[in-house]
């Protein structure tokens, strides 16, 4: 289970508590308009990020089909949090990167739909392994303390540079 806490094999680090609102998020990731699903970043550090969203309640959510927002759409919420985490890290290195989601593993949807969940969703991601070009993240989407969607995602963090290097 992914948590934003220290573990025996990972030293405790202080999460950056600088709140980033949706306008700030839109400046960091390419998702525009209603496709920007995250409302704010609540905390982040070099390996973890925690975001919040109420967009699962919006009737105009672009991921809705036949009036429903299926739980598997939680993967897109997590992918946006991962992209945002990568952008925040790139900002620290003064280098922006375009990412690409290349693999999903062990995805579990504990509910059928997200739109019936009360309140806000919490979206957490933690980089488990990574280098300059690729990273693996664990993610989960919660409503309160209840885990709705979880899994692992592998991303190419700098897709353009990787493609150029491979010719």
N, C-alpha and C positions, 0 to 999 in steps of 0.2 A: 504494500500500500504506500503510495506516494504521500509524503507530508512535507511541509516546509519547516521541518525541525532538524536539529542535528542528529546524526546517527553515529554509532561507535566507529565506523570506518571513514566518516567524513567530519572534519572539525566544524564546530559551530561558527557560523559567520553571521554578521548582522545584515539583515535585509534592508535594502534601500527603501525607505518609507516615502520617498518623493512620489506624490500622487500625480499620475499622468491621466488627463481626461481624454475624451474621444477625439477632440481636435488634435491633441498631441499624438495620439495613436495614429490618426490618419496621415500625419506628417512623417511617420516612421515606417509604415507598411503601405503597400499599394492598394489595399482594399478601400474602395470609395463608396460614398453614399450608404445605402442600407446594407451593402455587403460588408461594411465594417461592423462586425457583430459585437465587439467588445466595447464596453462603456468606459472602463478605466482600468489602469494598473494600480493595484493596491500595494504591492511590494515586489522587489526583485533583487537579486544579487548575481554573482558571476555564473551560477549554475541553475538558479530557480527563478520562477516568476509566478505571481498570483494575480489574476485579473477578475473583474466582475462584469456581469452583463444581465440586462433585463430584456434584451432583444427577442428572447424566446416567446415573449408575450405579444409582440407586435404583429398585427394581422398582415402587414406588408413585408414581413421577413422573407427575403428572396429564396430561402431554402424550404419554405413551406410548399407542400404538394397536397392538393385536394383538401386544403384547409388545415393540414396537420404538419407538425414539425417533428419528424421522426428522430429517435434518440441517436441514430447513426450520424446525424448532423452535428452532434457534439464533437465529432472528429474535426470538423471545420473550425469550431470554436477553439479547440486545442491547437490546431495548425496555425491559427492567427496568433495565439499566445506564444507559440514557438517562434514564429516569424518576428514577433515583437521583441522577444528575448534576444534573438539574433541581431536585430537592429539596434537594440540598446547596447549590446556588447560591441557592435561595429562602431557605434558612436564613441565609445571609450577608446577605440583604436583609430578613430577618425577615418574610417573606411566603410562605405556602405556595401552591402552585399545583397544580391537577389538570390533567394532560396528556392528549393524545389523539394517537395515531399516525394520521396522515392519508395517508401515501404511502411506498411502498418503491420503490427504484430499484436497478438493477444488482446484484440479489442473485445471488450465486454460491454454490452448494453444491458443494464439492470432494469430498464423501463422501456416501454414501447415508444413513448413520445416525450418530448421535452416541454411542450407548450402548456401542459397541465400542471407543471411544477410551480408552486407558489414562490413569491419573492424573487430574488436574484439568483443567478447561477454563479458559482465560483469556478474558475478555470485555472488549474495548476499545471505547470510543466517543470520538469527537472532534467537537465542534461546529465545523462549517465556516462556517456563516452563522447569524446569529441576531439577534433583537431581543427585546423584552419579550414578544411574543405568539407568535412562531413561531421555529423553528430547524431547520436541516438538520444531520444528523450522519452521519459515516462510521462504520461499525462493522465489527468482525471478531471471530470466535470461533476460538480456537486450541487445539490440544492440543500442548503443548511449543512448538516453533517452526513447527509445521505449521498452515497456515491452513485451517480447515474450512468456514467460512461468512463471507461478507463482503457489504457493500452500503452503501446510503445510506438514511436514513429522514428524513422530514420530520414534525415534531411541532408541534402547537399546545400551547404551554407553559402557557397559562392559559386553558383552554377555557371556564370559567364567565365570566370577564371579557370574553372575545371575544364570546361569545353575548349577554351583556348589552349590550355596546357596539353590536351589530348589531340589537338590539331584537327 
